[in-house]
Amino acid sequence: MQLWIEGTRPKTWIASISPVVIGTLLAPKPDLVLFAITLLCGLFIQMGTNLANDYYDCIQGKDTAVRKGPRRLGASGLVTKNHLFWLMSITFAIGFILSIPLIFRGGPIILCMYGLAVLLGIFYTKGPISYAYKGISEPIVLFFFGSVAVFFTNYLQTLQFSIYPLFVGLAPGFFSIALLGANNLRDFEEDKLTKKNTLVVLYGTHFGKVEVSLALLAPLAIVPSIMNLFLIPFIFHILKKLWDEDEITSLLPKIGIAFILFTCLFALKAYFL
């Protein structure tokens, strides 16, 4: 159980939690049971995606001894490749079971979206498609961990299609890009060695820092609020560290905290302002 949780990378879970929280709070009368099911379903999709990333990077030899990030279950030998495959499969299966009441609520479109989310999670690093290593993961992350997740969470609550959640959803989407960009900056040397053609590998670390900087600032413009005044100093603290070569490895947890704070401040704004 401990290894399974480690492999799902809990420090990144906010990327799937935040859009569900935001999409729910945009509904006039949120259903908390529906919120909990949607949250768990989204979380298991992300957990399965992280395990798939671990598995396919392992069998393709993309993780090496020079890795600076958290250990990977497959590459470190903590679990066998077969065991890791089943962990991934079971995690996605639990997500599907959780999606069943959501499918009854929202109809076939929710089933299609779940299937698409799983396919995107698998092909993030699988085989010749592996879009994460072709420099196109950022727009997919922006829309599926942002606009699409917020939009369909809100749809499940209201059973109405609305443009506004698509726009607001860009905020958590940009935070997810910031997490992704910081991850790619940290892993730049290893990714270059193993031919993982992320945007940072393709265009350099300066480009990566600009990308992360803009991704951190964008949510403040997308959701302008007096509550953001509590977050701005911390964002600028992260930006200062971002441009310091010695601080790259500490960026991910700081961005994760900023993401959590943004989500909490959005919730406070929704209830009290």
C-alpha positions as CSV (number, residue, x, y, z in Angstrom):
1,M,0.0,0.0,0.0
2,Q,2.8,2.4,0.9
3,L,4.6,1.8,-2.4
4,W,1.4,2.2,-4.3
5,I,0.7,5.6,-2.7
6,E,4.3,6.6,-3.3
7,G,4.0,5.7,-7.0
8,T,0.9,7.8,-7.4
9,R,2.9,10.9,-6.4
10,P,0.7,12.5,-3.7
11,K,2.4,15.8,-4.0
12,T,0.9,16.3,-7.5
13,W,-2.7,15.3,-6.5
14,I,-3.7,18.9,-6.2
15,A,-3.7,19.0,-10.1
16,S,-6.8,16.8,-10.1
17,I,-8.4,18.0,-6.8
18,S,-8.4,21.7,-7.6
19,P,-10.5,21.7,-10.9
20,V,-13.1,19.5,-9.2
21,V,-13.3,21.9,-6.2
22,I,-13.5,24.9,-8.5
23,G,-16.1,23.4,-10.9
24,T,-18.2,22.4,-7.9
25,L,-18.1,25.8,-6.3
26,L,-19.2,27.4,-9.6
27,A,-22.6,25.6,-9.2
28,P,-25.4,27.5,-7.4
29,K,-26.2,24.6,-5.1
30,P,-23.3,22.1,-4.9
31,D,-24.2,18.4,-4.2
32,L,-21.5,17.3,-1.7
33,V,-22.0,13.5,-2.4
34,L,-21.6,14.2,-6.1
35,F,-18.6,16.3,-5.4
36,A,-16.9,13.5,-3.3
37,I,-17.5,10.9,-6.1
38,T,-16.2,13.3,-8.8
39,L,-13.2,14.1,-6.7
40,L,-12.3,10.5,-6.1
41,C,-12.8,9.5,-9.7
42,G,-10.6,12.4,-10.9
43,L,-8.0,11.5,-8.3
44,F,-7.8,7.8,-9.4
45,I,-7.4,8.9,-13.1
46,Q,-4.4,11.0,-12.1
47,M,-3.0,8.3,-9.9
48,G,-3.3,5.8,-12.7
49,T,-1.7,8.2,-15.1
50,N,1.3,8.7,-12.7
51,L,1.7,4.9,-12.4
52,A,1.4,4.5,-16.2
53,N,4.1,7.2,-16.6
54,D,6.3,5.2,-14.2
55,Y,5.6,1.9,-16.0
56,Y,6.2,3.0,-19.5
57,D,9.3,5.1,-18.7
58,C,10.6,2.0,-17.0
59,I,10.1,-0.5,-19.9
60,Q,11.5,2.1,-22.3
61,G,14.5,2.9,-20.2
62,K,13.7,6.6,-19.8
63,D,14.5,6.7,-16.1
64,T,18.2,6.6,-15.3
65,A,20.6,6.9,-12.4
66,V,21.1,10.6,-12.9
67,R,17.4,11.3,-12.0
68,K,17.0,14.1,-9.5
69,G,13.3,13.7,-8.7
70,P,11.6,11.2,-6.4
71,R,12.4,7.6,-7.0
72,R,10.3,5.6,-9.5
73,L,8.9,2.3,-8.5
74,G,9.9,0.5,-11.7
75,A,13.3,2.0,-12.4
76,S,14.4,1.6,-8.8
77,G,13.4,-2.0,-8.7
78,L,11.0,-1.5,-5.8
79,V,8.4,-3.5,-7.7
80,T,8.6,-5.7,-10.8
81,K,7.3,-4.4,-14.2
82,N,4.5,-6.8,-14.1
83,H,3.5,-5.7,-10.6
84,L,3.6,-2.1,-11.7
85,F,1.4,-2.8,-14.7
86,W,-1.2,-4.4,-12.4
87,L,-1.1,-1.5,-10.0
88,M,-1.7,0.9,-12.9
89,S,-4.6,-1.3,-14.3
90,I,-6.3,-1.7,-10.9
91,T,-6.1,2.0,-10.2
92,F,-7.7,2.9,-13.5
93,A,-10.3,0.2,-12.9
94,I,-11.2,1.7,-9.5
95,G,-11.6,5.0,-11.2
96,F,-14.0,3.5,-13.7
97,I,-16.1,2.0,-10.9
98,L,-16.3,5.4,-9.3
99,S,-17.3,6.9,-12.6
100,I,-20.4,4.7,-13.0
101,P,-22.7,6.9,-10.9
102,L,-21.3,9.9,-12.7
103,I,-22.1,8.3,-16.1
104,F,-25.7,7.6,-14.9
105,R,-25.9,11.3,-13.9
106,G,-24.3,12.9,-16.9
107,G,-24.9,10.4,-19.7
108,P,-22.7,8.9,-22.4
109,I,-20.6,12.0,-22.7
110,I,-19.1,11.3,-19.2
111,L,-18.2,7.7,-20.2
112,C,-16.5,9.1,-23.3
113,M,-14.6,11.7,-21.3
114,Y,-13.5,9.0,-18.8
115,G,-12.2,6.8,-21.6
116,L,-10.4,9.7,-23.2
117,A,-8.8,10.7,-19.9
118,V,-7.5,7.1,-19.4
119,L,-6.2,7.0,-23.0
120,L,-4.4,10.3,-22.5
121,G,-3.0,9.1,-19.2
122,I,-1.6,5.9,-20.8
123,F,-0.3,7.5,-24.0
124,Y,1.4,10.3,-22.1
125,T,4.5,8.2,-22.1
126,K,3.5,5.0,-24.0
127,G,5.2,3.9,-27.2
128,P,5.6,5.9,-30.3
129,I,2.8,8.3,-29.4
130,S,4.2,9.4,-26.0
131,Y,3.1,13.0,-26.4
132,A,4.8,14.0,-23.2
133,Y,8.1,13.7,-25.1
134,K,7.1,15.4,-28.3
135,G,6.7,18.9,-26.8
136,I,2.9,18.9,-26.9
137,S,1.9,17.9,-23.4
138,E,1.4,21.5,-22.2
139,P,-1.7,22.3,-24.2
140,I,-3.2,18.9,-23.3
141,V,-2.5,19.5,-19.6
142,L,-3.9,23.0,-19.8
143,F,-7.2,21.9,-21.1
144,F,-7.7,18.5,-19.5
145,F,-6.4,19.4,-16.0
146,G,-8.0,22.8,-16.4
147,S,-10.9,23.8,-18.6
148,V,-12.3,20.3,-19.4
149,A,-12.1,19.1,-15.8
150,V,-13.8,22.3,-14.4
151,F,-16.4,22.3,-17.2
152,F,-17.5,18.7,-16.7
153,T,-17.4,18.9,-12.9
154,N,-19.7,21.9,-13.2
155,Y,-21.9,20.0,-15.8
156,L,-22.3,17.1,-13.4
157,Q,-23.5,19.5,-10.7
158,T,-25.9,21.5,-12.9
159,L,-26.6,19.3,-16.0
160,Q,-26.1,22.5,-18.0
161,F,-23.4,23.5,-20.4
162,S,-21.8,26.8,-19.6
163,I,-18.8,28.7,-21.1
164,Y,-17.7,30.4,-17.8
165,P,-16.3,27.2,-16.3
166,L,-14.2,26.7,-19.4
167,F,-12.6,30.1,-18.9
168,V,-12.1,29.8,-15.1
169,G,-10.7,26.3,-15.6
170,L,-7.7,27.8,-17.3
171,A,-6.5,28.9,-13.9
172,P,-5.8,25.4,-12.4
173,G,-4.7,24.4,-15.9
174,F,-1.9,27.0,-15.9
175,F,-0.9,25.9,-12.4
176,S,-0.6,22.3,-13.7
177,I,1.6,23.7,-16.5
178,A,3.8,25.3,-13.9
179,L,4.1,22.0,-12.1
180,L,5.0,20.3,-15.4
181,G,7.4,22.9,-16.4
182,A,9.2,22.8,-13.1
183,N,9.4,19.0,-13.3
184,N,10.9,19.3,-16.8
185,L,13.5,21.9,-15.6
186,R,14.6,19.7,-12.8
187,D,14.9,16.7,-15.1
188,F,16.5,18.6,-18.0
189,E,19.8,16.7,-18.1
190,E,18.2,13.3,-17.8
191,D,15.5,14.1,-20.3
192,K,18.2,15.3,-22.8
193,L,20.2,12.1,-22.3
194,T,17.2,9.8,-22.8
195,K,15.7,11.9,-25.7
196,K,12.6,13.0,-23.9
197,N,11.9,16.0,-26.1
198,T,10.0,18.1,-23.6
199,L,9.7,21.8,-24.4
200,V,12.6,22.5,-22.0
201,V,14.8,20.0,-24.0
202,L,13.7,21.4,-27.3
203,Y,14.0,25.1,-26.5
204,G,16.3,25.3,-23.4
205,T,16.0,26.1,-19.7
206,H,15.5,29.9,-20.3
207,F,12.3,29.1,-22.2
208,G,11.3,26.7,-19.5
209,K,11.7,29.4,-16.8
210,V,9.6,31.9,-18.9
211,E,7.0,29.2,-19.3
212,V,6.7,28.5,-15.6
213,S,6.8,32.3,-14.8
214,L,3.8,33.0,-17.1
215,A,2.0,29.9,-15.9
216,L,2.2,31.1,-12.3
217,L,1.1,34.6,-13.1
218,A,-1.8,33.7,-15.5
219,P,-4.2,32.4,-12.8
220,L,-4.0,35.7,-11.0
221,A,-5.3,37.4,-14.1
222,I,-7.9,34.8,-15.0
223,V,-9.5,34.9,-11.5
224,P,-8.9,38.4,-10.3
225,S,-9.8,38.7,-6.6
226,I,-8.8,40.6,-3.5
227,M,-8.0,37.2,-2.0
228,N,-5.1,36.9,-4.4
229,L,-3.3,39.6,-2.4
230,F,-2.5,36.8,0.1
231,L,-1.0,34.7,-2.7
232,I,1.0,37.3,-4.7
233,P,4.0,37.6,-2.3
234,F,4.4,33.8,-2.3
235,I,4.2,33.7,-6.1
236,F,6.9,36.3,-6.4
237,H,9.0,34.3,-3.9
238,I,8.7,31.3,-6.2
239,L,9.6,33.4,-9.2
240,K,12.8,34.6,-7.5
241,K,13.8,31.0,-6.7
242,L,12.9,29.9,-10.3
243,W,15.6,32.1,-11.8
244,D,18.2,30.9,-9.3
245,E,20.0,27.8,-10.8
246,D,20.6,26.3,-7.3
247,E,16.9,26.4,-6.4
248,I,15.3,24.4,-9.2
249,T,14.9,21.2,-7.3
250,S,12.9,23.0,-4.5
251,L,10.4,24.5,-7.0
252,L,7.8,21.7,-7.3
253,P,6.7,21.6,-3.6
254,K,6.5,25.4,-3.5
255,I,4.4,25.5,-6.7
256,G,2.2,22.7,-5.2
257,I,1.7,24.8,-2.1
258,A,0.8,27.9,-4.2
259,F,-1.7,25.7,-6.1
260,I,-3.3,24.6,-2.9
261,L,-3.4,28.1,-1.5
262,F,-5.0,29.4,-4.8
263,T,-7.7,26.7,-4.5
264,C,-8.4,27.4,-0.9
265,L,-8.6,31.2,-1.6
266,F,-11.0,30.5,-4.4
267,A,-13.2,28.5,-2.1
268,L,-13.2,31.3,0.5
269,K,-14.1,33.8,-2.2
270,A,-17.0,31.6,-3.4
271,Y,-18.4,31.4,0.1
272,F,-17.8,34.8,1.6
273,L,-17.4,37.3,-1.2
